[in-house]
Structures are given as structure tokens and as C-alpha cells.
């Protein structure tokens, strides 16, 4: 029964992407149509609008610099709808040293299908879906030294990255023009992303080829899969102000289903895109009991990020403060960059520094103590076209800095390496 279910899920997730790719003779960037009176009509599809030059949409309602460009993938027009697809399969092998180090081969995946159409009077409807077969890697996910967050079989995950859920997004967005170049919008659904933090890491070009999730994921963008979101806001090409109501608790260990949506938490975010090269966001949220490992403990989270993109370079610098309302505030810094040197060669890197008090479980003498740790990772990818797909072959090296008190658990100088092959739709 489970085998048949997995086969059906895989077909549902990946067949729209493959079918759309076969429909197109060439690929396009997946661009969000422009809002407001300044939008220009596309001669080939008079009911749709050209992309807004002021920004690039990220995950949820987040914004990125226009120079980043959209996730590549095919686009097709049918019956008044503009359909866009994107997806990838990412095979990796990672090996991390030290007493807590581990090695594992695993596969990550994502398939996105978006439909968009005009509603009349300049209003626009967008329907979004995003699926992943990451639950196939098992409840404990893959090794990721110094990462924490969520549980497997009731045990907190430490030095592991949890798998994503099958349903990563099932949401809709409606935009209505207001004034000369502004719009009001409503976004949300049973699985969506609230207005909190920067765009999720797998949607940022600055993090496109880094094979492992950031160890600061639960400081910046852990809400990118949230069961129950309603966001409303006002936007123009350079400014966006928005507020969300959403479910504060992170997804549970059952990765195949949809959890009961709730609206028990809130967030606000302001985004500024002063030019095509820059995007800035500041956000704050109050989350009700977000972590299963801290039951009944609410959290106030504040984030800020600056994104810069120009030509083949995309970068981000971000800060987050996670205030457990029982009294402790834990901060994190993140810097990342991706440089597409030319059509085939890419260099990438990431540096993270975070104060984490979840590295040791109950009963350990170090349980509950916060340790400030750093991870630095750099890598290379060679990219080449394979039909309608883009194949990236590469690897990365990681080094870690930590207090001497962690030597017994992690060794004096832990290191890690990861090799990968990433097959994505579009070039």
C-alpha cells in the first residue's frame, strides 16, 4: 500500500513538470506579472502582463532583487492561464568528521506548478503548489553537523537536518490594483509561508547550489512550510508592507499529510527594493509554541536581511534574534554568495554564526547551555545542459569553529565534505 502511495505521489509531483517541459520549445524565466497601472501588456498574450522590473518574487510573498532572475523553468499559456513549472532532483553524499559526525547518501526533490490569470479590472489570481519527496529519506533526515530543530520518533534532532514535508505549498494569491502603481493583495492557504524572514533558502539564488540546509534555518526561514496562513498587504514596485496570521507550531514528524490549519500567531514585514540590484526586509513575529522540544514556550522572532545581485553574483547578509519568551534570546548571523562565473562554472559559499542551546539533550551536563558556533562552507559546481534540464555536478567543504567545551562531543577541528549532482528543470 505504501509503495503504491509513493508511486502516485511521485507521478503527481513530477509529471506536470515533465509534461510542461515537453510542451515548450525553449525555457523562460518564471516571472511574476507586474501590478498597477504601469504594467505593460504582452503582445503574444494580451490578457497577461510583463514582469515587474522592481523585484523578483521569492518564496511566499517575500521579495528578492530583480537581478536575481526567477527560478528557470518552462512557461505556457492556455485558456487565459499562464502556467509555470520548476523542479529538481538533487542526489548528494555527505561525510562529516568528529565523534558526532556521520555520512549518508540521500536525495532531495521539489516540484512546483503555478497557474496565473487575470480576473478583470486589473485584478490577478495566482494558484501555487509545491511538493517534495524528501520524506523518503527517513524521519531523521540527513547529517548536518551543529544543526538542530524538530524531532524524529519523539527524540530531538541534533546534528541532523529534518526532511521537508510532501506538501510544501498549497496556496493562492489575489492582487487588486490601487492607485497609479500600487496594489492590495491577499495570500494564503492550508500550506503556505507567512511574512516572516527572508525568502526560504532553496528559493534564493545566493544559496542555489549549497547542498546542505543552513544550520541557522530555524532562526530565519523555518516557517516556509506552515499549516495555515493568511497574509494581507499593500505593495508597489519598490515597497511592500504586509501582515500575517498563521499557525505557530512547526510541522510534526508525519511528513506525508496536511496538519490542521490554525491562526494562533502573527507577523509583520516591510520590504524595500530601491533598485533592481538590492532588496531589504525587516520582519517580526510572535509564534505560539513553535517547537515540540519546548512545549508551551512562545517565541518572538525578529529578522533583517540585505540581498544584492548583479550579473552572475547573488549575495545575502542576514541577522535574526529568536527570543524564547521564557527569557533567553538567541541570535544568528548568516552570509552567503553564489557566483556564476560563466555558463558552466559556479562558486558558492556560506558563513553562519549562531547561539544554540539545543546541542545536548536532557540528562547531559551541558543540557540547556547556549554555545556560539560557526560553520563556514565553500564549494564549486560545473553546470551543463541536458535537454530541457540543467545538470550541476559539484561539491563543498565545511569547517567548524566552537568553544573548547564542545571538543569532547565534536572533536578539536571537525570538517565535512559533500558531493552532489543536481538536475533541475530549465537552464
VOPAGU-2260 file (C-alpha; in pm, 1 decimal, decimal comma):
REM VOPAGU-2260
SITE   aa  ch    i         X         Y         Z
SITE  UNK   A    0       0,0       0,0       0,0
SITE  UNK   A    1     278,5     247,0      91,3
SITE  UNK   A    2     462,9     160,2    -232,5
SITE  UNK   A    3     154,9     241,3    -440,0
SITE  UNK   A    4     103,1     564,1    -247,8
SITE  UNK   A    5     463,1     675,9    -305,8
SITE  UNK   A    6     440,5     597,4    -675,3
SITE  UNK   A    7     122,7     802,0    -706,5
SITE  UNK   A    8     276,0    1092,5    -518,4
SITE  UNK   A    9     586,3    1087,6    -735,8
SITE  UNK   A   10     376,9    1090,3   -1051,2
SITE  UNK   A   11     161,6    1374,9    -924,0
SITE  UNK   A   12     463,9    1580,1    -822,4
SITE  UNK   A   13     680,6    1534,6   -1128,3
SITE  UNK   A   14     450,1    1467,8   -1425,8
SITE  UNK   A   15     322,0    1826,9   -1459,8
SITE  UNK   A   16     681,7    1946,9   -1473,5
SITE  UNK   A   17     786,2    1695,8   -1738,6
SITE  UNK   A   18     470,7    1748,1   -1944,5
SITE  UNK   A   19     511,9    2123,6   -1946,3
SITE  UNK   A   20     876,0    2088,8   -2046,1
SITE  UNK   A   21     774,3    1880,9   -2348,5
SITE  UNK   A   22     520,3    2146,3   -2449,1
SITE  UNK   A   23     782,8    2420,2   -2476,0
SITE  UNK   A   24    1049,0    2452,6   -2743,1
SITE  UNK   A   25    1264,0    2661,0   -2509,6
SITE  UNK   A   26    1270,8    2770,9   -2146,2
SITE  UNK   A   27    1173,3    3101,5   -1990,2
SITE  UNK   A   28    1232,5    3255,3   -1652,3
SITE  UNK   A   29     928,6    3213,0   -1428,7
SITE  UNK   A   30     835,5    3579,8   -1389,3
SITE  UNK   A   31     565,2    3735,6   -1172,7
SITE  UNK   A   32     345,6    3974,0   -1375,0
SITE  UNK   A   33     363,1    4340,0   -1283,4
SITE  UNK   A   34      85,1    4506,9   -1087,9
SITE  UNK   A   35     -58,1    4853,3   -1116,8
SITE  UNK   A   36    -124,7    5099,4   -1395,0
SITE  UNK   A   37     234,5    5099,7   -1520,4
SITE  UNK   A   38     226,6    4733,2   -1625,8
SITE  UNK   A   39     270,8    4675,4   -1998,9
SITE  UNK   A   40      75,1    4417,5   -2194,3
SITE  UNK   A   41     249,0    4123,0   -2360,7
SITE  UNK   A   42     158,4    4128,8   -2731,2
SITE  UNK   A   43     152,1    3748,0   -2750,2
SITE  UNK   A   44     -85,6    3716,6   -2454,2
SITE  UNK   A   45    -289,7    4037,4   -2422,9
SITE  UNK   A   46    -461,9    3926,0   -2102,0
SITE  UNK   A   47    -129,7    3883,7   -1915,2
SITE  UNK   A   48     133,5    4138,6   -1805,5
SITE  UNK   A   49     508,9    4160,4   -1824,8
SITE  UNK   A   50     731,9    4105,2   -1522,7
SITE  UNK   A   51     777,1    4385,8   -1274,0
SITE  UNK   A   52    1134,0    4522,2   -1312,3
SITE  UNK   A   53    1146,8    4632,8    -947,2
SITE  UNK   A   54    1191,8    4292,8    -782,2
SITE  UNK   A   55    1184,8    3915,6    -820,7
SITE  UNK   A   56     930,0    3718,7    -614,1
SITE  UNK   A   57    1081,6    3476,6    -363,6
SITE  UNK   A   58     901,8    3212,6    -160,3
SITE  UNK   A   59     563,8    3300,3     -12,5
SITE  UNK   A   60     529,3    3677,7     -50,3
SITE  UNK   A   61     899,6    3756,1       1,3
SITE  UNK   A   62    1094,5    3972,5    -242,8
SITE  UNK   A   63    1440,4    3933,5    -396,5
SITE  UNK   A   64    1642,5    4165,5    -623,7
SITE  UNK   A   65    1517,2    4176,4    -980,4
SITE  UNK   A   66    1873,8    4099,1   -1094,2
SITE  UNK   A   67    1848,8    3752,1    -935,3
SITE  UNK   A   68    1604,8    3644,7   -1202,9
SITE  UNK   A   69    1332,5    3390,9   -1149,2
SITE  UNK   A   70    1378,2    3018,5   -1098,3
SITE  UNK   A   71    1424,9    2882,4   -1451,4
SITE  UNK   A   72    1152,5    2667,6   -1598,2
SITE  UNK   A   73     905,0    2639,9   -1884,0
SITE  UNK   A   74     603,4    2866,8   -1923,2
SITE  UNK   A   75     292,7    2802,1   -2133,6
SITE  UNK   A   76     -30,8    2995,4   -2195,7
SITE  UNK   A   77    -358,8    2805,0   -2213,8
SITE  UNK   A   78    -720,9    2920,5   -2189,6
SITE  UNK   A   79    -636,6    3252,5   -2027,7
SITE  UNK   A   80    -396,0    3089,2   -1780,3
SITE  UNK   A   81     -21,0    3128,7   -1764,7
SITE  UNK   A   82     128,2    2804,1   -1630,8
SITE  UNK   A   83     482,6    2790,3   -1493,4
SITE  UNK   A   84     681,6    2489,2   -1374,1
SITE  UNK   A   85    1003,0    2427,7   -1187,9
SITE  UNK   A   86    1158,7    2126,8   -1022,0
SITE  UNK   A   87    1476,4    1947,1    -926,9
SITE  UNK   A   88    1620,9    1615,4    -813,0
SITE  UNK   A   89    1932,5    1650,4    -600,4
SITE  UNK   A   90    2145,4    1349,8    -514,5
SITE  UNK   A   91    2417,7    1403,1    -253,8
SITE  UNK   A   92    2670,6    1222,7     -38,5
SITE  UNK   A   93    2796,5    1393,5     276,4
SITE  UNK   A   94    3066,6    1288,0     525,5
SITE  UNK   A   95    3125,6    1486,1     844,4
SITE  UNK   A   96    3402,7    1411,6    1094,7
SITE  UNK   A   97    3428,2    1402,2    1473,0
SITE  UNK   A   98    3252,5    1191,8    1738,6
SITE  UNK   A   99    2912,9    1320,5    1628,4
SITE  UNK   A  100    2992,6    1317,1    1258,3
SITE  UNK   A  101    2811,6    1086,1    1018,8
SITE  UNK   A  102    2795,9    1006,2     648,9
SITE  UNK   A  103    2497,4     940,9     423,6
SITE  UNK   A  104    2382,3     936,5      61,8
SITE  UNK   A  105    2041,8    1099,4      13,7
SITE  UNK   A  106    1812,3    1258,9    -244,8
SITE  UNK   A  107    1624,7    1587,2    -216,4
SITE  UNK   A  108    1343,9    1685,0    -454,0
SITE  UNK   A  109    1097,4    1961,4    -526,9
SITE  UNK   A  110     830,1    2016,8    -792,5
SITE  UNK   A  111     643,8    2346,0    -836,1
SITE  UNK   A  112     347,9    2425,7   -1059,9
SITE  UNK   A  113     192,8    2774,0   -1065,3
SITE  UNK   A  114    -112,7    2894,3   -1254,7
SITE  UNK   A  115    -199,6    3261,3   -1302,9
SITE  UNK   A  116    -475,0    3455,3   -1479,0
SITE  UNK   A  117    -642,9    3795,0   -1496,7
SITE  UNK   A  118    -975,8    3833,9   -1314,8
SITE  UNK   A  119   -1084,4    4160,7   -1475,6
SITE  UNK   A  120   -1033,9    4520,2   -1376,7
SITE  UNK   A  121    -660,9    4457,7   -1341,0
SITE  UNK   A  122    -707,2    4202,0   -1062,3
SITE  UNK   A  123    -497,9    3885,5   -1083,3
SITE  UNK   A  124    -525,8    3535,2    -937,3
SITE  UNK   A  125    -234,7    3302,6    -875,1
SITE  UNK   A  126    -259,4    2938,4    -764,0
SITE  UNK   A  127      53,9    2769,7    -627,5
SITE  UNK   A  128     157,6    2414,6    -548,5
SITE  UNK   A  129     491,1    2277,4    -432,3
SITE  UNK   A  130     561,3    1913,3    -345,7
SITE  UNK   A  131     863,8    1718,6    -224,0
SITE  UNK   A  132     952,7    1351,8    -184,9
SITE  UNK   A  133    1205,1    1430,5      89,8
SITE  UNK   A  134    1011,5    1215,8     342,3
SITE  UNK   A  135    1153,8     911,9     159,0
SITE  UNK   A  136    1494,4     977,6     318,4
SITE  UNK   A  137    1353,1     885,9     660,6
SITE  UNK   A  138    1236,4    1069,9     971,0
SITE  UNK   A  139    1591,1    1163,3    1079,7
SITE  UNK   A  140    1675,4    1336,3     752,3
SITE  UNK   A  141    2043,5    1372,0     667,5
SITE  UNK   A  142    2361,0    1455,3     868,4
SITE  UNK   A  143    2421,3    1827,3     920,3
SITE  UNK   A  144    2671,5    1896,4    1198,4
SITE  UNK   A  145    2559,4    2164,4    1451,2
SITE  UNK   A  146    2205,9    2182,0    1308,2
SITE  UNK   A  147    1906,0    2136,5    1540,1
SITE  UNK   A  148    1529,0    2157,2    1511,6
SITE  UNK   A  149    1219,6    1930,1    1515,8
SITE  UNK   A  150    1209,9    1564,6    1625,1
SITE  UNK   A  151    1217,9    1207,2    1494,2
SITE  UNK   A  152    1040,6     930,7    1687,6
SITE  UNK   A  153     994,8    1177,9    1971,7
SITE  UNK   A  154    1368,8    1244,8    2002,5
SITE  UNK   A  155    1507,6    1593,4    1924,6
SITE  UNK   A  156    1707,3    1607,9    1602,5
SITE  UNK   A  157    2065,1    1721,0    1672,5
SITE  UNK   A  158    2335,7    1735,0    1404,8
SITE  UNK   A  159    2067,6    1638,9    1153,0
SITE  UNK   A  160    1852,2    1824,3     900,1
SITE  UNK   A  161    1490,0    1708,8     905,2
SITE  UNK   A  162    1322,1    1622,0     572,1
SITE  UNK   A  163    1070,4    1859,3     420,0
SITE  UNK   A  164     703,4    1764,6     409,2
SITE  UNK   A  165     533,4    1621,9      99,9
SITE  UNK   A  166     317,5    1934,6      73,6
SITE  UNK   A  167     542,1    2240,9      81,7
SITE  UNK   A  168     284,3    2486,4     -51,8
SITE  UNK   A  169     -84,3    2478,1    -145,4
SITE  UNK   A  170    -182,3    2842,1    -163,6
SITE  UNK   A  171    -344,7    3122,5    -362,9
SITE  UNK   A  172    -282,1    3493,6    -408,3
SITE  UNK   A  173    -508,5    3770,7    -535,5
SITE  UNK   A  174    -374,4    4116,8    -631,7
SITE  UNK   A  175    -601,5    4417,1    -692,6
SITE  UNK   A  176    -458,7    4742,7    -837,2
SITE  UNK   A  177    -485,0    5053,4    -617,8
SITE  UNK   A  178    -370,0    5396,3    -732,9
SITE  UNK   A  179    -111,4    5462,4   -1000,6
SITE  UNK   A  180     133,3    5178,0    -933,8
SITE  UNK   A  181      21,1    5006,7    -613,0
SITE  UNK   A  182    -187,0    4702,3    -527,3
SITE  UNK   A  183    -358,9    4534,1    -236,2
SITE  UNK   A  184    -307,2    4159,7    -204,8
SITE  UNK   A  185    -423,4    3860,5      -4,7
SITE  UNK   A  186    -222,8    3538,1       6,0
SITE  UNK   A  187    -260,0    3213,8     197,0
SITE  UNK   A  188    -382,4    2859,4     212,2
SITE  UNK   A  189    -366,6    2533,6     407,2
SITE  UNK   A  190      11,1    2512,5     340,4
SITE  UNK   A  191     187,6    2845,2     288,7
SITE  UNK   A  192     455,7    3080,8     419,2
SITE  UNK   A  193     386,8    3380,4     646,4
SITE  UNK   A  194     553,1    3721,5     616,4
SITE  UNK   A  195     848,5    3642,1     841,1
SITE  UNK   A  196    1215,7    3632,2     747,8
SITE  UNK   A  197    1385,7    3637,9     408,0
SITE  UNK   A  198    1285,2    3413,6     120,3
SITE  UNK   A  199    1341,8    3046,3     208,8
SITE  UNK   A  200    1693,9    2920,4     138,8
SITE  UNK   A  201    1606,5    2688,8    -152,0
SITE  UNK   A  202    1448,7    2983,9    -338,4
SITE  UNK   A  203    1744,0    3224,1    -307,1
SITE  UNK   A  204    1997,5    3228,3    -590,5
SITE  UNK   A  205    2262,3    3315,3    -330,5
SITE  UNK   A  206    2207,1    2965,0    -186,5
SITE  UNK   A  207    2115,6    2773,3    -502,5
SITE  UNK   A  208    2398,8    2516,1    -505,5
SITE  UNK   A  209    2478,3    2480,3    -134,8
SITE  UNK   A  210    2390,7    2110,7     -85,2
SITE  UNK   A  211    2304,4    2120,5     288,7
SITE  UNK   A  212    2047,1    2335,4     465,1
SITE  UNK   A  213    2183,1    2625,0     673,7
SITE  UNK   A  214    2235,0    2541,6    1041,8
SITE  UNK   A  215    2053,5    2873,8    1104,7
SITE  UNK   A  216    1741,6    2751,5     921,5
SITE  UNK   A  217    1530,0    2762,1    1239,8
SITE  UNK   A  218    1631,0    3122,6    1302,0
SITE  UNK   A  219    1549,8    3264,3     956,9
SITE  UNK   A  220    1307,1    3063,7     744,2
SITE  UNK   A  221    1171,0    2760,1     931,4
SITE  UNK   A  222     817,0    2895,5     874,1
SITE  UNK   A  223     838,3    2837,1     497,1
SITE  UNK   A  224     614,4    2530,9     546,8
SITE  UNK   A  225     329,5    2640,9     772,1
SITE  UNK   A  226     -10,8    2475,9     805,5
SITE  UNK   A  227    -248,3    2767,9     790,7
SITE  UNK   A  228    -153,5    3116,1     666,6
SITE  UNK   A  229    -343,4    3433,2     578,0
SITE  UNK   A  230    -137,8    3734,1     465,0
SITE  UNK   A  231    -266,1    4075,5     355,9
SITE  UNK   A  232     -64,5    4372,5     236,7
SITE  UNK   A  233      -1,8    4671,0      13,7
SITE  UNK   A  234     272,0    4682,5    -246,0
SITE  UNK   A  235     423,9    4880,9    -527,3
SITE  UNK   A  236     737,7    4801,6    -729,9
SITE  UNK   A  237     968,7    4930,4    -454,2
SITE  UNK   A  238     787,8    4892,0    -119,4
SITE  UNK   A  239     578,4    4615,9      35,7
SITE  UNK   A  240     405,6    4620,9     375,8
SITE  UNK   A  241     228,1    4306,0     496,2
SITE  UNK   A  242      94,4    4120,2     797,5
SITE  UNK   A  243      18,6    3751,0     852,3
SITE  UNK   A  244    -186,0    3531,4    1081,4
SITE  UNK   A  245     -63,7    3171,9    1088,6
SITE  UNK   A  246      -7,7    2853,0    1285,9
SITE  UNK   A  247     298,1    2889,1    1506,8
SITE  UNK   A  248     379,9    2520,8    1565,5
SITE  UNK   A  249     635,6    2372,7    1328,7
SITE  UNK   A  250     537,3    2065,4    1120,9
SITE  UNK   A  251     524,5    1737,7    1312,5
SITE  UNK   A  252     700,7    1409,7    1228,7
SITE  UNK   A  253     424,2    1287,3     995,7
SITE  UNK   A  254     560,8    1427,4     669,7
SITE  UNK   A  255     302,1    1282,1     429,1
SITE  UNK   A  256     -17,4    1457,8     539,8
SITE  UNK   A  257    -161,4    1805,7     593,3
SITE  UNK   A  258    -194,8    1915,9     953,8
SITE  UNK   A  259    -493,5    2107,9    1086,1
SITE  UNK   A  260    -450,9    2477,4     998,5
SITE  UNK   A  261    -468,7    2732,7    1281,6
SITE  UNK   A  262    -425,9    3109,6    1309,7
SITE  UNK   A  263    -273,6    3148,5    1655,8
SITE  UNK   A  264      38,9    3353,5    1567,3
SITE  UNK   A  265     117,8    3674,0    1380,0
SITE  UNK   A  266     395,3    3855,4    1193,7
SITE  UNK   A  267     463,5    4180,0    1008,7
SITE  UNK   A  268     721,5    4252,3     739,0
SITE  UNK   A  269     843,0    4555,7     545,1
SITE  UNK   A  270    1035,6    4504,5     220,0
SITE  UNK   A  271    1224,9    4764,4      15,9
SITE  UNK   A  272    1359,7    4713,9    -336,2
SITE  UNK   A  273    1520,4    5051,5    -418,4
SITE  UNK   A  274    1677,7    4924,5    -741,5
SITE  UNK   A  275    1697,2    4600,8    -942,9
SITE  UNK   A  276    2021,7    4515,2    -757,5
SITE  UNK   A  277    1900,8    4540,4    -397,3
SITE  UNK   A  278    1630,5    4401,4    -168,3
SITE  UNK   A  279    1595,3    4466,4     204,5
SITE  UNK   A  280    1347,8    4320,4     453,2
SITE  UNK   A  281    1277,9    4361,4     823,2
SITE  UNK   A  282    1023,4    4138,2     996,5
SITE  UNK   A  283     894,1    4047,7    1340,5
SITE  UNK   A  284     663,0    3772,7    1457,1
SITE  UNK   A  285     507,5    3620,6    1767,2
SITE  UNK   A  286     489,0    3241,0    1740,7
SITE  UNK   A  287     279,0    3028,1    1972,7
SITE  UNK   A  288     472,5    2722,6    2097,6
SITE  UNK   A  289     666,5    2672,9    1771,1
SITE  UNK   A  290     896,1    2389,0    1883,4
SITE  UNK   A  291     792,5    2045,7    2005,3
SITE  UNK   A  292    1112,1    2037,8    2215,1
SITE  UNK   A  293     993,3    2347,7    2406,3
SITE  UNK   A  294     621,5    2278,0    2462,9
SITE  UNK   A  295     415,9    2571,8    2579,1
SITE  UNK   A  296     703,0    2814,8    2519,6
SITE  UNK   A  297     618,9    3101,7    2284,4
SITE  UNK   A  298     875,4    3283,2    2073,9
SITE  UNK   A  299     927,9    3635,1    1942,1
SITE  UNK   A  300    1141,3    3634,7    1628,2
SITE  UNK   A  301    1298,3    3937,8    1460,9
SITE  UNK   A  302    1488,8    3916,4    1131,6
SITE  UNK   A  303    1659,2    4153,6     889,9
SITE  UNK   A  304    1828,6    4078,1     558,4
SITE  UNK   A  305    2001,0    4259,4     273,8
SITE  UNK   A  306    2023,3    4097,7     -69,7
SITE  UNK   A  307    2243,9    4213,4    -357,9
SITE  UNK   A  308    2254,2    4068,7    -709,8
SITE  UNK   A  309    2434,3    4183,9   -1021,5
SITE  UNK   A  310    2509,5    3979,3   -1329,5
SITE  UNK   A  311    2620,0    3634,4   -1215,9
SITE  UNK   A  312    2662,9    3732,4    -849,1
SITE  UNK   A  313    2393,0    3693,0    -581,3
SITE  UNK   A  314    2455,8    3756,6    -209,9
SITE  UNK   A  315    2271,3    3786,6     119,8
SITE  UNK   A  316    2362,0    3910,5     469,2
SITE  UNK   A  317    2105,7    3841,9     743,7
SITE  UNK   A  318    2053,8    3867,2    1119,5
SITE  UNK   A  319    1794,1    3701,6    1344,0
SITE  UNK   A  320    1706,2    3719,2    1712,8
SITE  UNK   A  321    1497,0    3432,6    1850,0
SITE  UNK   A  322    1355,6    3534,5    2186,3
SITE  UNK   A  323    1212,2    3246,1    2384,5
SITE  UNK   A  324     962,3    3434,6    2594,7
SITE  UNK   A  325    1072,9    3240,4    2899,4
SITE  UNK   A  326    1366,7    3481,5    2897,7
SITE  UNK   A  327    1656,0    3372,9    2667,0
SITE  UNK   A  328    1734,0    3540,6    2333,9
SITE  UNK   A  329    1945,8    3350,1    2080,9
SITE  UNK   A  330    2094,2    3536,7    1784,2
SITE  UNK   A  331    2226,7    3425,4    1446,3
SITE  UNK   A  332    2419,5    3575,1    1155,0
SITE  UNK   A  333    2425,8    3441,5     801,1
SITE  UNK   A  334    2624,6    3547,7     492,4
SITE  UNK   A  335    2606,2    3360,6     162,1
SITE  UNK   A  336    2706,6    3414,5    -200,5
SITE  UNK   A  337    2671,4    3242,5    -537,2
SITE  UNK   A  338    2885,2    3346,5    -835,4
SITE  UNK   A  339    2800,4    3208,9   -1178,6
SITE  UNK   A  340    3137,5    3280,7   -1339,4
SITE  UNK   A  341    3010,9    3179,5   -1682,5
SITE  UNK   A  342    2766,9    2932,4   -1835,7
SITE  UNK   A  343    2944,5    2631,7   -1685,0
SITE  UNK   A  344    3130,6    2734,8   -1368,3
SITE  UNK   A  345    2983,6    2842,4   -1032,5
SITE  UNK   A  346    3148,0    2917,1    -699,0
SITE  UNK   A  347    2943,0    2941,8    -380,2
SITE  UNK   A  348    2993,8    2988,0      -8,0
SITE  UNK   A  349    2819,0    3039,9     322,5
SITE  UNK   A  350    2928,1    3152,6     672,2
SITE  UNK   A  351    2696,8    3114,0     972,8
SITE  UNK   A  352    2733,2    3208,7    1336,5
SITE  UNK   A  353    2462,6    3114,0    1587,0
SITE  UNK   A  354    2399,6    3077,7    1958,7
SITE  UNK   A  355    2233,3    2737,6    2008,1
SITE  UNK   A  356    2109,8    2581,5    2334,8
SITE  UNK   A  357    1974,7    2256,5    2184,3
SITE  UNK   A  358    2300,4    2070,6    2112,5
SITE  UNK   A  359    2267,1    1845,1    2422,4
SITE  UNK   A  360    1964,3    1653,0    2544,0
SITE  UNK   A  361    1817,8    1610,2    2887,7
SITE  UNK   A  362    2047,3    1432,1    3132,5
SITE  UNK   A  363    2364,1    1568,3    2972,9
SITE  UNK   A  364    2567,0    1808,3    3194,6
SITE  UNK   A  365    2567,3    2058,4    2905,4
SITE  UNK   A  366    2189,7    2041,2    2852,3
SITE  UNK   A  367    2032,3    2384,9    2816,1
SITE  UNK   A  368    2360,7    2574,3    2782,1
SITE  UNK   A  369    2387,9    2808,8    2484,7
SITE  UNK   A  370    2704,1    2775,9    2274,3
SITE  UNK   A  371    2801,6    3013,0    1993,9
SITE  UNK   A  372    2921,7    2809,0    1698,3
SITE  UNK   A  373    3031,5    2892,5    1344,2
SITE  UNK   A  374    3017,1    2699,5    1018,8
SITE  UNK   A  375    3199,3    2805,6     701,7
SITE  UNK   A  376    3134,5    2622,0     375,9
SITE  UNK   A  377    3259,0    2679,1      20,9
SITE  UNK   A  378    3206,5    2485,3    -297,8
SITE  UNK   A  379    3208,4    2459,6    -675,8
SITE  UNK   A  380    2955,4    2339,1    -934,2
SITE  UNK   A  381    3001,9    2257,7   -1302,2
SITE  UNK   A  382    2679,6    2316,4   -1497,6
SITE  UNK   A  383    2580,4    2176,7   -1835,7
SITE  UNK   A  384    2254,6    2147,6   -2032,9
SITE  UNK   A  385    2084,8    1808,4   -2065,3
SITE  UNK   A  386    1785,4    1853,2   -2295,4
SITE  UNK   A  387    1533,6    2079,7   -2112,7
SITE  UNK   A  388    1723,9    2028,4   -1785,1
SITE  UNK   A  389    2032,6    2176,6   -1623,1
SITE  UNK   A  390    2278,1    1935,6   -1459,5
SITE  UNK   A  391    2512,5    2065,9   -1190,0
SITE  UNK   A  392    2795,7    1844,9   -1063,4
SITE  UNK   A  393    2992,7    1968,8    -765,9
SITE  UNK   A  394    3095,3    1955,7    -406,4
SITE  UNK   A  395    3168,2    2161,0     -97,5
SITE  UNK   A  396    3399,9    2163,1     204,4
SITE  UNK   A  397    3292,1    2277,1     551,6
SITE  UNK   A  398    3486,1    2374,1     863,5
SITE  UNK   A  399    3350,6    2447,9    1210,6
SITE  UNK   A  400    3455,9    2676,2    1497,4
SITE  UNK   A  401    3325,7    2622,2    1850,5
SITE  UNK   A  402    3411,8    2665,6    2219,3
SITE  UNK   A  403    3661,0    2421,9    2374,9
SITE  UNK   A  404    3379,1    2287,9    2593,2
SITE  UNK   A  405    3243,0    2111,5    2283,1
SITE  UNK   A  406    3564,9    1926,4    2197,6
SITE  UNK   A  407    3456,9    1602,6    2364,9
SITE  UNK   A  408    3138,2    1592,6    2156,6
SITE  UNK   A  409    3267,5    1727,6    1825,2
SITE  UNK   A  410    3644,5    1686,0    1826,5
SITE  UNK   A  411    3906,7    1958,3    1806,6
SITE  UNK   A  412    3859,2    2060,0    1442,7
SITE  UNK   A  413    3563,7    1887,5    1274,6
SITE  UNK   A  414    3534,3    1915,4     897,3
SITE  UNK   A  415    3295,5    1781,9     636,2
SITE  UNK   A  416    3257,7    1742,5     262,9
SITE  UNK   A  417    2958,4    1690,2      34,8
SITE  UNK   A  418    2942,8    1573,1    -328,0
SITE  UNK   A  419    2630,4    1627,0    -535,8
SITE  UNK   A  420    2452,6    1603,7    -870,1
SITE  UNK   A  421    2160,7    1844,1    -914,7
SITE  UNK   A  422    1919,7    1800,3   -1208,6
SITE  UNK   A  423    1681,9    2095,9   -1242,0
SITE  UNK   A  424    1416,5    2185,5   -1496,7
SITE  UNK   A  425    1516,3    2483,6   -1710,2
SITE  UNK   A  426    1852,1    2647,7   -1781,8
